[in-house]
Amino acid sequence: MGMVMDYTSLDLETTGLNPKKDKIIEIGAVKVRGGKTVDEFQSLVNPGRVLEEKICKLTGISNEMLLKAPEIGEVIDRLLEFTGEDILIGHRILFDYSFVKKAAVNRWLAFEKMGIDTLKLSRKLLPELESKSLESVCGYYGIEHKAHRALGDARASSDLYRELAGRFYQENEEEFQPRQLVYHAKREGPIAKRQKERLYKLLDKHKLTIAYSVDMLTKNEADRIIDQILAEYGR
């Protein structure tokens, strides 16, 4: 395979770093054909929980912005249609892939992808740079970058890939080959009626509020919250 010129660059903003517990709050994707951007995808996503202040400060995304945003179930089909059979490119692309894979599996959808990681390329090809963050490497090459917003990061990752490929591909062909992205996600069904009733009873009994939308919880998430309440407040 020669240099990859057709791909989708993907980036997410999330509530945290763990795809098993955290949620997507914004998706950005850039479709490239023949090395040129031909289409873009962007959507805020309601995660069903209140964002921590540090996430709001990092991304500039507020809880108010997410209130009327679609839930992931309303977005995932459109995202998978947008990415199609494309190779994915991103800075630490396995992170973004794992969140989308988790969301897809929860809705009985397949999401198996090959990917190229611009972070791995930067570490291999730019050992002299102290920081290999997307912001730092883009700054090094003078690439325009709106950091910590999904579409801005997706655009920057795409531009960085083209920059690195243009400079280094000839003597590093193997480094630029796409690799299978692997993340094993187990499906989590939505909260059960009995869980919902039990959780509401516990919240009412102990006069508690939680930073989650109960209706948007999975069974596993509901169990974790119920166990936390029982451990701290008892039955």
C-alpha positions as CSV (number, residue, x, y, z in Angstrom):
1,M,0.0,0.0,0.0
2,G,1.3,3.5,-0.9
3,M,0.7,6.7,1.0
4,V,-2.8,7.0,2.3
5,M,-4.5,10.0,0.6
6,D,-8.2,9.0,1.3
7,Y,-9.2,8.9,5.0
8,T,-11.3,10.4,7.8
9,S,-9.7,12.4,10.5
10,L,-11.6,11.9,13.8
11,D,-11.5,13.6,17.2
12,L,-13.7,13.6,20.2
13,E,-14.2,15.7,23.4
14,T,-15.3,13.5,26.3
15,T,-16.3,13.7,30.0
16,G,-13.1,11.9,30.9
17,L,-10.5,9.4,29.8
18,N,-12.2,6.0,30.4
19,P,-14.5,4.8,27.6
20,K,-16.1,2.3,30.0
21,K,-17.3,5.1,32.3
22,D,-17.0,8.4,30.4
23,K,-19.1,9.8,27.6
24,I,-18.7,11.7,24.3
25,I,-19.6,15.3,24.4
26,E,-18.5,16.4,21.0
27,I,-17.6,14.7,17.7
28,G,-15.5,16.2,14.9
29,A,-14.5,14.5,11.7
30,V,-12.9,15.5,8.4
31,K,-13.2,13.5,5.2
32,V,-10.2,13.7,2.9
33,R,-10.0,12.5,-0.7
34,G,-6.7,12.8,-2.7
35,G,-5.2,14.7,0.2
36,K,-7.9,17.4,0.1
37,T,-10.7,18.0,2.6
38,V,-14.1,17.3,0.9
39,D,-16.5,17.2,3.8
40,E,-16.8,17.7,7.6
41,F,-18.9,16.4,10.4
42,Q,-19.5,18.1,13.7
43,S,-22.0,17.5,16.6
44,L,-22.3,18.2,20.2
45,V,-23.6,15.2,22.2
46,N,-25.6,15.2,25.4
47,P,-23.8,12.9,27.8
48,G,-26.6,12.6,30.3
49,R,-24.5,14.0,33.1
50,V,-23.2,17.3,34.4
51,L,-19.8,18.2,33.2
52,E,-17.0,18.7,35.7
53,E,-15.7,22.3,35.8
54,K,-12.3,21.3,34.5
55,I,-13.8,19.8,31.3
56,C,-15.8,23.0,30.8
57,K,-12.7,25.1,31.2
58,L,-10.6,22.9,28.9
59,T,-13.1,22.7,26.0
60,G,-15.2,25.8,26.4
61,I,-18.2,23.5,26.2
62,S,-20.8,24.3,28.9
63,N,-23.6,22.3,30.4
64,E,-26.1,24.7,28.8
65,M,-24.7,24.0,25.4
66,L,-25.3,20.3,25.8
67,L,-28.9,20.4,27.2
68,K,-30.5,20.5,23.7
69,A,-27.8,18.5,22.0
70,P,-28.7,15.1,20.6
71,E,-27.9,11.9,22.6
72,I,-25.2,9.6,21.2
73,G,-27.9,7.2,19.9
74,E,-29.2,10.0,17.6
75,V,-25.7,10.8,16.3
76,I,-23.9,7.4,16.0
77,D,-25.6,6.3,12.8
78,R,-24.7,9.5,11.0
79,L,-21.1,9.3,12.2
80,L,-20.7,5.7,11.0
81,E,-22.2,6.7,7.7
82,F,-19.8,9.6,7.4
83,T,-16.7,7.5,8.2
84,G,-17.9,4.6,5.9
85,E,-15.0,2.2,5.1
86,D,-12.4,4.9,5.6
87,I,-9.1,4.5,7.4
88,L,-9.1,6.7,10.5
89,I,-6.4,9.3,11.3
90,G,-6.0,11.1,14.6
91,H,-3.7,12.1,17.4
92,R,-3.9,9.1,19.8
93,I,-6.6,7.7,17.5
94,L,-7.2,4.6,19.6
95,F,-8.6,6.9,22.3
96,D,-11.3,8.3,20.0
97,Y,-11.9,5.0,18.3
98,S,-12.5,3.3,21.7
99,F,-15.3,5.7,22.6
100,V,-17.0,5.4,19.2
101,K,-16.6,1.6,19.3
102,K,-18.2,1.5,22.8
103,A,-21.1,3.7,21.6
104,A,-21.6,1.6,18.5
105,V,-21.5,-1.7,20.4
106,N,-24.2,-0.5,22.8
107,R,-26.5,-0.1,19.8
108,W,-25.6,-3.4,18.2
109,L,-23.5,-1.6,15.5
110,A,-20.2,-2.8,14.1
111,F,-17.2,-0.5,14.0
112,E,-13.9,-2.1,13.0
113,K,-11.3,0.2,11.6
114,M,-7.7,0.6,10.4
115,G,-6.0,3.7,11.7
116,I,-2.9,5.9,11.5
117,D,-1.8,7.7,14.7
118,T,-0.2,11.1,14.3
119,L,1.0,10.9,17.9
120,K,3.0,7.7,17.2
121,L,4.3,9.3,14.0
122,S,5.4,12.4,15.9
123,R,7.2,10.3,18.6
124,K,9.0,8.3,15.9
125,L,9.9,11.1,13.5
126,L,10.4,14.1,15.8
127,P,12.4,12.9,18.7
128,E,13.9,16.3,19.2
129,L,10.6,17.8,20.2
130,E,10.1,17.9,24.0
131,S,6.3,17.7,23.7
132,K,4.5,15.6,21.1
133,S,1.0,17.0,21.9
134,L,-1.1,18.0,19.0
135,E,-0.9,21.6,20.0
136,S,2.9,21.5,20.3
137,V,3.6,19.7,17.0
138,C,1.1,21.9,15.1
139,G,2.8,24.9,16.7
140,Y,6.2,23.6,15.5
141,Y,5.0,23.4,11.9
142,G,2.8,26.5,12.0
143,I,-0.4,24.6,11.5
144,E,-3.5,26.4,12.4
145,H,-5.2,24.7,15.4
146,K,-8.3,25.4,17.5
147,A,-7.3,23.2,20.5
148,H,-9.7,21.1,22.6
149,R,-12.7,21.4,20.2
150,A,-13.4,18.3,18.2
151,L,-13.6,19.7,14.7
152,G,-10.6,21.9,15.3
153,D,-8.5,19.0,16.5
154,A,-9.7,16.8,13.6
155,R,-8.7,19.4,11.1
156,A,-5.3,19.9,12.8
157,S,-4.7,16.1,12.9
158,S,-5.4,15.9,9.2
159,D,-3.1,18.8,8.4
160,L,-0.4,17.3,10.6
161,Y,-0.6,14.0,8.9
162,R,-0.2,15.6,5.5
163,E,2.8,17.6,6.8
164,L,4.5,14.6,8.3
165,A,3.8,12.5,5.2
166,G,5.1,15.2,2.9
167,R,8.4,15.4,4.9
168,F,9.1,11.9,6.0
169,Y,7.1,9.3,4.0
170,Q,9.9,8.5,1.5
171,E,12.2,6.9,4.0
172,N,9.6,5.8,6.5
173,E,6.9,4.0,4.4
174,E,6.3,1.4,7.0
175,E,5.6,3.9,9.8
176,F,2.8,5.4,7.6
177,Q,0.9,2.2,7.0
178,P,-2.5,1.9,8.7
179,R,-2.8,-0.6,11.6
180,Q,-5.8,-2.4,12.9
181,L,-7.4,-0.5,15.8
182,V,-8.3,-2.9,18.6
183,Y,-10.6,-2.1,21.5
184,H,-12.8,-4.8,23.0
185,A,-16.1,-3.3,24.1
186,K,-18.9,-5.2,25.9
187,R,-22.4,-4.1,25.3
188,E,-24.2,-2.4,28.1
189,G,-28.0,-2.2,27.9
190,P,-30.1,0.7,29.1
191,I,-31.2,1.0,32.7
192,A,-33.9,-1.5,33.7
193,K,-37.3,-0.4,35.1
194,R,-36.6,-2.1,38.5
195,Q,-33.2,-0.3,38.7
196,K,-34.8,3.0,37.9
197,E,-37.4,2.5,40.6
198,R,-34.9,1.5,43.2
199,L,-32.6,4.4,42.3
200,Y,-35.4,6.9,42.6
201,K,-36.4,5.5,46.0
202,L,-32.9,5.7,47.3
203,L,-32.5,9.3,46.1
204,D,-35.8,10.3,47.6
205,K,-35.2,8.5,50.9
206,H,-31.8,10.1,51.4
207,K,-32.7,13.4,49.8
208,L,-30.0,13.1,47.2
209,T,-29.5,14.5,43.8
210,I,-27.0,13.1,41.2
211,A,-25.2,14.6,38.3
212,Y,-26.7,12.1,35.8
213,S,-29.9,11.8,33.8
214,V,-31.4,8.6,35.2
215,D,-33.1,7.7,31.9
216,M,-29.8,7.8,30.0
217,L,-27.9,5.5,32.4
218,T,-26.9,2.0,31.4
219,K,-27.5,-1.0,33.6
220,N,-23.9,-1.0,34.7
221,E,-23.9,2.7,35.5
222,A,-27.1,2.4,37.5
223,D,-25.6,-0.5,39.5
224,R,-22.5,1.6,40.3
225,I,-24.5,4.5,41.5
226,I,-26.8,2.4,43.6
227,D,-23.9,0.6,45.1
228,Q,-22.2,4.0,45.9
229,I,-25.4,5.2,47.6
230,L,-25.8,2.0,49.6
231,A,-22.2,2.1,50.7
232,E,-22.3,5.7,51.9
233,Y,-25.9,6.0,53.2
234,G,-27.2,2.4,53.7
235,R,-30.5,1.2,52.7
